[in-house]
Amino acid sequence: MRYFLVAGEASGDLHASNLVKSLRTIDPEFEAKAWGGDRLHNAGVNITKHLSELAFMGFAEVAKNIGTILRNLKQCQQEILDYHPHALILVDYPGFNLRLARFAKQHGIDVYYYISPTVWAWKKNRMFQIRDNCKRLYTILPFEQEFYAKEGIEVSYEGHPLMDEVLDFRSKNPQNESINKPYIALLPGSRKQEIDRMLPLLVSLAKLYPNYEWKLAGAPGLSEEHYSTYLKDSSIQLVFGQTYSLLQQARAAVVGSGTATLETALFHVPQVVIYKTSPINFFLAKQLVKVSYISLVNLIMQKPVVKELIQEELDLTKLQGAFNRIVNDTPERAKLISDYRELEQLLGGGGASYRVASSIYAYALQS
C-alpha cells in the first residue's frame, strides 16, 4: 500500500522513521513518500520537502513566515492528491497537519494522526478537528487516551515510541551506571530561535565549571557555523548525530523543553530544563496555554520531578543553583534518578512503533 507521511519537526521525523521501519516488515507492498527529515530519508522514504524548510517557532515567527507556510501547504496538498495514498499519516506538527487532515478527508483519503496535539493544554477546538477528519488518533502520553475517548474520538495509546529507540541503543551499548561519567550534556533545542536565546547563557554556565568536560548536541537542521558564533571563546565541544552516545556518558544535562527532556530521563541523566522565547511569544503563550509544567517528564509524572527555569527565571544565578543540586552527589540527584525509573514504568516497554504500524495497516486493509 501507499503511505504519505508528514513530519515537520525533528522529533516527529524520528518517530515517523520508526513507524516506517515497522510498516515495511508488516506490509509486503509498502511504498511511501514524505515531508520530513534525514531519519525518514535514511529509512528509505522519498523526501520531497525537508523539515528544515518547515519549522517555524512561536507566534511572531509564524506570522512573519505566513506566506511561506501557505505555499508549503498548497504544495503538500497537491502532492497528496497526485500520490493518492491509502493512508495519510500525520505526525504531530498540528498547525500544518490539521489543515492537511481536513483537506484529505474532503478528498476521500483516510487520515491517521500519530502523536496528538496538546489540546489538553491549549486550542481545545483542535480535538474536534481530529474527531471530524481523522480515522484514528494514536497518542504517546498515557493520560491522553482517556481525555480523547471522552469526546468520542477513536484513539489508542500503544506506549511511547522513544522507549524503542532508547532501549535498542542501551542494549547495543551497555554501560555500568556506577562508572563516574565525565561529561555535562547541553541540549538547548533544535530550532534556531531556541539556540540564539539560550546558548549564550549555557556558555556562561560552562565557564563556571572548568573541571567538567562540556558537550553540546548540535541540531541536524543547523550548521556548525551557526553555533560557532557563540562557541568561539568557549571550550564546549559541538557534537552532531551522537545525542544518545552523549547522554549515555553524561553526568548531568541542561536541556531545552521538548522531547529531549524525556530522552534525557530515559538515560537516567539528572537534568535542568530551560525555556526562553521572545517576550511577545511568552506573553501570548501565558494567555493561551494552561499547563502546570513545560517538560514532558513533569507532565507525564504530574509532579515536579525535574527543575524548570522559564523565561525571567532563567538567569545564571538560578541556573547555577539548580545545576549544583543535580551534578553533585545530593539527595535531590538520587531522588531524580529514582523518579526516572518510575517514569519508565508509566511509559511501558518497547514495541510502540510496531503496534501503531500494525493498527494503521489493519485499518488501511479494511478501507
VEXTORMAR-245326 format. One line per 4 residues: number of its first residue (from 0); their letters; for each residue x, y, z of N, C-alpha, C. Coordinates in steps of 0.2 Angstrom, whole numbers. Example, Ala and Ser with C-alpha at 12.3 -4.5 7.8 and 13.67 -1.06 7.14 Angstrom:
BEGIN
0) AS) 66/-28/39/62/-22/39/66/-16/39 ~ 64/-11/35/68/-5/36/64/0/39
END
This chain:
BEGIN
0) MRYF) 4/-6/0/0/0/0/4/6/0 ~ 1/12/-2/5/18/-2/3/22/4 ~ 9/25/7/8/29/13/12/36/11 ~ 8/41/14/11/48/13/12/50/21
4) LVAG) 18/52/23/19/54/29/21/62/30 ~ 19/65/35/21/72/35/23/73/43 ~ 30/75/43/33/76/50/37/83/49 ~ 35/88/53/38/94/52/43/96/57
8) EASG) 45/92/61/50/93/66/54/87/68 ~ 60/88/71/65/83/72/62/77/76 ~ 58/78/81/56/73/85/50/69/81 ~ 46/72/77/42/69/73/45/65/67
12) DLHA) 51/67/65/54/63/60/57/57/63 ~ 59/57/69/62/51/72/56/46/73 ~ 50/48/75/45/43/77/42/41/70 ~ 42/45/65/39/43/58/44/38/55
16) SNLV) 51/39/56/55/34/53/55/27/56 ~ 53/27/63/52/20/66/46/17/64 ~ 41/21/63/34/19/61/35/16/54 ~ 39/19/49/41/16/43/44/10/43
20) KSLR) 49/9/47/53/3/48/48/-3/50 ~ 43/-2/54/39/-7/56/34/-8/50 ~ 31/-3/47/27/-4/41/30/-8/36 ~ 36/-8/35/40/-12/30/40/-19/32
24) TIDP) 40/-21/38/40/-28/40/33/-31/40 ~ 28/-26/40/21/-29/40/18/-29/33 ~ 19/-24/29/16/-23/23/21/-25/17 ~ 19/-31/14/24/-33/9/24/-29/2
28) EFEA) 19/-24/2/18/-20/-4/19/-12/-2 ~ 23/-12/3/25/-5/6/28/0/1 ~ 25/6/0/29/11/-3/27/18/0 ~ 31/23/0/30/29/4/33/35/1
32) KAWG) 30/41/2/33/47/1/32/51/7 ~ 36/56/8/35/60/14/38/67/14 ~ 35/71/18/38/78/20/41/76/27 ~ 48/77/27/51/75/34/59/77/34
36) GDRL) 63/73/38/70/74/38/74/69/36 ~ 80/69/39/85/64/37/84/57/40 ~ 80/56/45/79/50/48/74/46/43 ~ 69/50/41/64/47/36/68/45/30
40) HNAG) 72/49/27/76/48/21/81/42/22 ~ 84/41/28/88/35/29/84/29/30 ~ 78/30/31/73/24/32/71/22/25 ~ 73/25/20/72/23/13/65/27/10
44) VNIT) 63/32/13/57/36/10/59/41/6 ~ 56/42/1/57/48/-4/55/55/-1 ~ 59/59/1/58/65/5/57/71/-1 ~ 51/74/-1/50/79/-6/50/86/-4
48) KHLS) 50/86/3/52/93/6/55/91/13 ~ 61/95/14/64/93/20/61/98/26 ~ 61/95/32/58/98/38/62/105/40 ~ 68/105/37/72/112/39/68/118/35
52) ELAF) 64/116/30/60/122/27/53/123/30 ~ 52/119/36/45/119/38/45/122/45 ~ 50/121/49/50/123/56/50/130/58 ~ 44/133/60/44/140/62/41/140/69
56) MGFA) 45/143/74/43/143/81/40/149/84 ~ 34/149/87/32/154/90/27/159/86 ~ 23/163/89/18/167/86/21/172/81 ~ 26/175/83/29/180/79/32/177/73
60) EVAK) 36/172/74/39/168/68/34/166/63 ~ 29/163/65/24/160/61/21/166/57 ~ 19/172/60/16/177/57/21/180/52 ~ 27/180/53/32/183/48/33/179/42
64) NIGT) 32/172/43/33/167/38/26/164/35 ~ 21/168/36/14/165/34/14/164/27 ~ 17/168/23/17/167/15/20/160/13 ~ 26/159/16/29/153/15/25/147/17
68) ILRN) 22/147/23/18/142/26/13/140/22 ~ 9/145/19/3/144/15/5/141/8 ~ 11/143/5/14/140/-1/15/133/1 ~ 19/131/6/20/124/8/14/120/9
72) LKQC) 9/123/12/3/119/12/-1/117/6 ~ -1/122/1/-4/121/-5/0/116/-9 ~ 7/116/-9/11/111/-12/10/104/-9 ~ 10/104/-3/9/97/0/2/94/-1
76) QQEI) -3/98/-1/-10/96/-3/-10/93/-11 ~ -6/96/-15/-6/94/-22/-2/87/-22 ~ 3/87/-19/7/81/-19/3/75/-16 ~ -1/76/-11/-5/71/-8/-10/69/-13
80) LDYH) -13/74/-17/-18/72/-22/-15/68/-27 ~ -9/70/-30/-6/66/-35/-4/59/-33 ~ -2/58/-27/0/52/-25/-5/47/-23 ~ -11/51/-20/-17/47/-18/-15/41/-13
84) PHAL) -12/42/-7/-10/36/-3/-16/33/0 ~ -15/26/1/-20/23/5/-21/25/12 ~ -15/28/15/-16/31/22/-11/37/22 ~ -14/42/24/-10/49/26/-9/48/33
88) ILVD) -2/48/35/0/48/42/3/55/44 ~ 0/58/48/2/65/50/5/64/57 ~ 11/67/58/15/66/64/15/73/68 ~ 12/74/73/12/80/77/11/86/73
92) YPGF) 15/91/74/15/97/69/8/100/68 ~ 4/101/73/-3/102/72/-6/108/68 ~ -2/114/68/-4/119/64/-5/118/57 ~ 0/114/54/0/112/47/-4/106/46
96) NLRL) -3/101/50/-6/94/49/-13/94/49 ~ -16/98/54/-23/98/54/-27/101/48 ~ -24/105/45/-26/108/39/-26/103/33 ~ -20/99/33/-20/93/29/-25/88/30
100) ARFA) -27/87/36/-32/82/38/-38/84/35 ~ -40/90/36/-47/92/33/-47/91/26 ~ -42/93/22/-41/93/15/-42/86/13 ~ -38/81/16/-38/74/14/-45/71/15
104) KQHG) -48/73/21/-55/70/22/-59/72/16 ~ -59/78/14/-63/81/9/-62/77/2 ~ -56/74/1/-54/71/-5/-54/63/-4 ~ -57/61/1/-58/54/2/-52/50/4
108) IDVY) -47/53/7/-41/50/9/-41/49/17 ~ -40/43/19/-40/41/26/-34/44/30 ~ -35/47/35/-30/51/39/-29/47/46 ~ -23/46/47/-21/43/54/-16/48/57
112) YYIS) -18/50/63/-14/56/66/-10/52/72 ~ -4/53/71/1/50/76/4/55/80 ~ 4/55/87/7/60/92/2/66/92 ~ -3/66/96/-8/71/96/-6/78/98
116) PTVW) -9/83/95/-8/90/98/-10/90/105 ~ -7/95/109/-8/95/116/-14/100/117 ~ -20/97/115/-26/100/116/-28/101/123 ~ -25/97/127/-27/97/135/-23/103/138
120) AWKK) -19/106/134/-15/112/136/-18/119/133 ~ -20/118/126/-22/124/123/-25/122/116 ~ -29/127/114/-33/125/107/-37/119/107 ~ -42/119/112/-46/113/113/-50/111/106
124) NRMF) -51/116/102/-55/115/96/-52/110/91 ~ -45/110/92/-41/105/88/-44/98/89 ~ -46/96/95/-49/90/97/-54/88/92 ~ -59/93/90/-64/91/86/-62/91/79
128) QIRD) -57/94/77/-54/93/70/-52/86/69 ~ -49/84/74/-46/77/74/-52/72/74 ~ -57/73/78/-63/69/78/-67/69/71 ~ -67/75/68/-71/75/62/-67/73/55
132) NCKR) -60/73/56/-56/72/50/-51/66/50 ~ -50/63/56/-46/58/56/-49/51/58 ~ -47/46/54/-49/39/55/-47/37/62 ~ -41/38/64/-39/36/71/-33/40/73
136) LYTI) -33/41/80/-28/45/83/-24/40/88 ~ -17/41/87/-13/37/91/-9/42/96 ~ -10/41/103/-7/46/107/0/42/110 ~ 4/46/113/10/44/116/11/45/123
140) LPFE) 6/49/126/7/50/133/1/47/136 ~ 2/43/142/-3/39/145/-9/42/147 ~ -9/48/149/-16/51/151/-20/54/145 ~ -17/54/139/-21/57/134/-27/52/131
144) QEFY) -26/46/132/-31/41/129/-38/43/132 ~ -38/43/139/-45/44/142/-47/51/140 ~ -43/56/140/-45/63/138/-49/63/131 ~ -46/60/126/-49/60/120/-55/55/119
148) AKEG) -55/50/122/-60/45/122/-67/48/125 ~ -66/52/130/-72/55/132/-76/60/127 ~ -72/62/122/-75/66/117/-77/62/111 ~ -77/55/111/-80/51/106/-75/50/100
152) IEVS) -68/51/102/-63/51/97/-60/44/97 ~ -59/41/91/-56/34/90/-49/35/92 ~ -47/32/98/-40/34/100/-37/27/103 ~ -30/27/102/-26/22/105/-20/24/108
156) YEGH) -18/21/114/-12/23/117/-8/16/117 ~ -2/16/113/2/10/112/8/10/115 ~ 9/15/120/16/16/123/20/22/119 ~ 25/24/122/29/30/119/35/27/115
160) PLMD) 35/29/109/40/26/104/47/28/106 ~ 48/33/110/55/34/112/58/28/116 ~ 54/24/119/56/18/123/60/13/118 ~ 57/13/112/60/8/107/67/11/106
164) EVLD) 68/17/104/75/20/102/80/19/108 ~ 78/21/114/82/21/120/84/14/122 ~ 79/9/122/80/3/124/85/-1/119 ~ 84/0/113/88/-3/107/95/0/108
168) FRSK) 96/6/109/103/9/110/106/6/116 ~ 103/6/122/106/4/128/107/-4/127 ~ 103/-8/124/105/-15/123/111/-16/119 ~ 112/-11/114/118/-12/110/124/-9/113
172) NPQN) 123/-4/117/129/-1/120/128/-1/128 ~ 129/-7/131/128/-7/138/134/-4/142 ~ 132/-1/148/137/3/152/135/2/159 ~ 140/2/163/139/1/170/138/8/173
176) ESIN) 132/9/176/130/15/178/134/18/184 ~ 138/13/187/142/16/193/148/19/191 ~ 150/19/184/156/22/182/155/30/182 ~ 160/33/185/159/41/185/159/44/178
180) KPYI) 154/46/176/153/49/169/156/56/169 ~ 160/57/163/164/63/163/161/69/160 ~ 155/69/157/153/74/153/147/78/156 ~ 146/84/154/140/88/155/137/89/148
184) ALLP) 131/87/147/127/87/141/123/94/140 ~ 124/97/135/119/103/133/115/101/127 ~ 108/102/128/104/101/123/99/106/123 ~ 101/112/120/96/118/120/91/118/115
188) GSRK) 90/113/111/84/113/106/86/112/99 ~ 81/112/95/83/110/88/81/116/83 ~ 78/121/86/76/127/82/81/133/83 ~ 82/136/78/87/142/78/85/147/83
192) QEID) 79/149/84/77/154/89/79/151/96 ~ 78/145/97/80/142/104/87/143/105 ~ 91/141/100/99/141/101/101/149/102 ~ 98/153/99/100/160/99/99/163/106
196) RMLP) 93/161/109/91/164/115/94/161/121 ~ 96/154/121/98/151/127/106/149/127 ~ 109/148/121/116/146/121/120/150/124 ~ 120/157/124/125/161/127/125/160/135
200) LLVS) 119/159/138/119/158/145/122/151/147 ~ 121/146/142/125/140/143/132/140/143 ~ 134/144/138/142/146/138/144/149/144 ~ 140/153/147/142/156/153/143/151/159
204) LAKL) 138/147/159/137/142/164/144/137/164 ~ 145/135/158/151/131/157/158/134/160 ~ 158/140/159/164/144/161/165/143/169 ~ 160/142/172/160/142/180/162/135/182
208) YPNY) 163/130/177/164/123/179/170/121/175 ~ 176/123/175/181/121/170/183/114/172 ~ 182/111/177/184/104/179/180/99/175 ~ 174/101/172/170/97/169/171/97/161
212) EWKL) 170/92/157/170/92/150/163/94/148 ~ 162/98/144/155/100/141/154/99/134 ~ 149/96/132/147/94/125/140/96/124 ~ 140/99/118/134/102/115/131/98/109
216) AGAP) 125/95/110/122/91/105/119/96/99 ~ 122/96/93/120/100/88/114/98/85 ~ 109/102/83/103/100/79/104/99/72 ~ 101/94/69/103/91/62/101/97/57
220) GLSE) 96/101/59/95/106/54/99/113/54 ~ 104/113/58/108/119/59/115/117/57 ~ 119/122/55/125/122/53/130/123/59 ~ 136/120/58/141/121/63/143/129/64
224) EHYS) 143/132/58/144/139/58/139/143/62 ~ 133/141/63/128/145/67/130/144/74 ~ 133/138/76/135/138/83/141/141/85 ~ 146/141/80/152/144/81/152/151/83
228) TYLK) 147/155/82/146/162/84/146/162/91 ~ 143/158/95/143/158/102/148/154/105 ~ 151/149/102/156/145/105/164/147/104 ~ 165/152/100/172/154/98/176/155/104
232) DSSI) 174/157/110/178/159/116/176/153/121 ~ 174/148/119/172/143/124/175/136/123 ~ 176/132/128/179/125/127/174/120/126 ~ 167/122/125/162/117/124/163/114/117
236) QLVF) 163/107/117/163/103/111/157/102/107 ~ 156/104/101/150/103/97/150/96/94 ~ 144/93/95/144/86/93/137/85/89 ~ 138/82/83/132/81/79/131/74/78
240) GQTY) 124/72/78/122/65/77/124/60/82 ~ 126/62/88/128/57/93/125/59/100 ~ 118/61/99/115/63/106/114/57/111 ~ 113/51/108/112/46/113/118/44/116
244) SLLQ) 124/44/112/130/42/115/132/47/120 ~ 131/53/119/132/59/123/128/58/130 ~ 122/57/129/118/56/135/120/50/139 ~ 122/45/136/124/39/140/130/40/144
248) QARA) 134/45/142/141/46/145/140/52/150 ~ 134/56/150/133/62/154/132/61/161 ~ 135/65/165/134/65/172/128/69/174 ~ 127/75/170/121/79/171/120/82/164
252) AVVG) 114/86/164/112/89/157/108/95/159 ~ 109/100/154/104/106/154/101/105/147 ~ 94/105/147/90/103/142/84/108/140 ~ 84/110/134/78/114/132/72/110/132
256) SGTA) 66/113/134/60/109/134/58/106/128 ~ 55/100/128/54/96/122/55/89/123 ~ 55/85/117/57/78/118/63/76/121 ~ 68/81/120/75/79/123/74/78/131
260) TLET) 69/82/134/69/81/141/67/73/143 ~ 63/70/139/61/63/140/67/59/138 ~ 70/60/133/76/56/131/81/56/137 ~ 83/62/139/87/63/145/85/59/151
264) ALFH) 79/59/152/77/55/158/77/47/157 ~ 76/45/151/76/38/149/84/35/149 ~ 88/40/149/95/38/150/98/39/157 ~ 93/41/162/94/42/169/99/47/170
268) VPQV) 99/53/166/104/58/167/100/64/171 ~ 102/66/177/99/72/180/99/78/176 ~ 94/82/176/94/87/171/90/93/174 ~ 92/99/171/88/105/172/85/107/166
272) VIYK) 79/109/166/75/110/160/74/118/159 ~ 76/120/153/76/128/152/71/129/146 ~ 69/135/146/65/138/141/65/145/141 ~ 66/148/135/66/156/134/64/157/127
276) TSPI) 59/162/126/57/164/120/56/171/120 ~ 54/174/114/53/182/114/48/184/119 ~ 48/190/121/43/192/126/36/192/124 ~ 35/194/117/28/193/115/26/186/114
280) NFFL) 30/182/112/28/175/112/26/172/119 ~ 30/174/124/29/172/130/22/174/133 ~ 21/181/132/15/184/134/9/181/131 ~ 9/179/125/4/176/121/3/169/124
284) AKQL) 8/165/125/8/159/127/5/158/134 ~ 6/163/138/3/163/145/-4/164/145 ~ -6/168/140/-14/169/140/-17/162/137 ~ -14/158/133/-17/153/130/-16/146/132
288) VKVS) -10/145/135/-8/138/137/-9/137/144 ~ -13/132/146/-15/131/153/-12/124/155 ~ -5/124/157/-2/118/159/2/120/165 ~ 3/115/170/7/116/176/14/115/175
292) YISL) 16/112/169/24/110/168/25/111/160 ~ 31/112/159/33/113/152/37/107/149 ~ 40/103/154/44/97/152/39/91/152 ~ 41/86/147/37/80/146/38/76/153
296) VNLI) 44/76/156/45/72/162/40/74/167 ~ 39/80/168/34/83/174/27/82/172 ~ 26/83/165/19/82/163/16/75/163 ~ 21/70/162/19/63/162/18/61/170
300) MQKP) 23/63/174/23/61/181/18/65/185 ~ 16/71/182/11/75/185/13/77/192 ~ 20/79/192/23/82/198/30/85/196 ~ 33/89/200/39/92/198/45/88/199
304) VVKE) 46/83/195/52/79/195/59/83/193 ~ 59/86/188/65/90/186/63/97/187 ~ 69/101/188/68/108/189/67/112/182 ~ 62/116/182/61/120/176/62/127/177
308) LIQE) 66/130/173/68/138/173/65/141/167 ~ 60/145/167/57/148/162/57/155/161 ~ 59/158/156/59/165/154/62/169/159 ~ 59/173/163/63/178/168/67/174/173
312) ELDL) 64/168/175/68/164/180/74/161/177 ~ 75/161/171/81/158/168/87/163/168 ~ 90/164/173/96/168/173/102/164/176 ~ 108/166/176/114/162/178/114/160/185
316) TKLQ) 112/164/189/112/163/196/107/157/198 ~ 101/157/195/96/152/197/99/145/193 ~ 101/146/187/104/140/183/109/137/187 ~ 114/141/190/120/138/193/117/134/199
320) GAFN) 112/137/203/110/134/209/106/127/207 ~ 102/127/202/99/121/200/104/116/198 ~ 109/118/194/114/113/192/118/110/197 ~ 120/114/202/124/111/208/120/106/211
324) RIVN) 113/106/212/109/101/215/109/95/211 ~ 110/95/205/110/88/201/117/86/199 ~ 122/90/199/128/87/197/132/84/202 ~ 131/87/208/134/84/214/130/78/217
328) DTPE) 133/75/222/130/69/225/125/71/230 ~ 120/73/228/115/76/233/109/72/234 ~ 105/72/239/98/69/239/94/70/233 ~ 94/77/231/90/78/225/92/74/219
332) RAKL) 98/73/218/101/69/212/98/62/213 ~ 99/59/219/97/52/220/89/51/219 ~ 85/56/221/78/56/221/76/57/213 ~ 79/61/210/78/62/202/79/55/198
336) ISDY) 84/52/200/86/46/196/80/40/198 ~ 78/40/204/73/36/206/66/37/203 ~ 65/44/202/59/45/199/59/44/191 ~ 65/44/188/66/42/181/63/34/180
340) RELE) 65/30/185/63/23/184/56/22/185 ~ 52/26/189/45/26/189/42/29/183 ~ 45/34/180/43/36/173/43/31/168 ~ 48/27/168/49/21/163/43/16/164
344) QLLG) 41/15/170/36/10/171/29/13/168 ~ 28/20/169/22/23/166/22/22/158 ~ 28/23/155/28/23/148/28/16/145 ~ 28/11/149/28/4/146/34/2/143
348) GGGA) 34/-4/140/40/-7/137/41/-5/130 ~ 45/-8/126/46/-7/119/40/-9/115 ~ 41/-8/108/36/-10/103/31/-6/101 ~ 31/0/104/25/5/102/25/6/95
352) SYRV) 30/8/91/30/9/84/27/3/80 ~ 29/-3/82/26/-9/79/19/-9/80 ~ 17/-8/86/9/-9/87/5/-3/83 ~ 8/3/83/4/8/79/4/6/72
356) ASSI) 10/4/69/10/2/62/6/-4/61 ~ 5/-9/65/0/-14/64/-7/-12/64 ~ -8/-7/68/-15/-5/68/-17/-1/62 ~ -12/4/60/-13/8/53/-14/3/48
360) YAYA) -10/-2/47/-10/-7/41/-17/-11/41 ~ -19/-13/47/-25/-16/48/-31/-12/46 ~ -32/-6/48/-37/-1/46/-37/0/38 ~ -31/1/36/-30/3/29/-32/-3/24
364) LQS) -31/-9/27/-33/-15/23/-41/-16/22 ~ -44/-13/28/-51/-13/28/-55/-8/23 ~ -51/-3/22/-54/3/18/-55/1/11
END
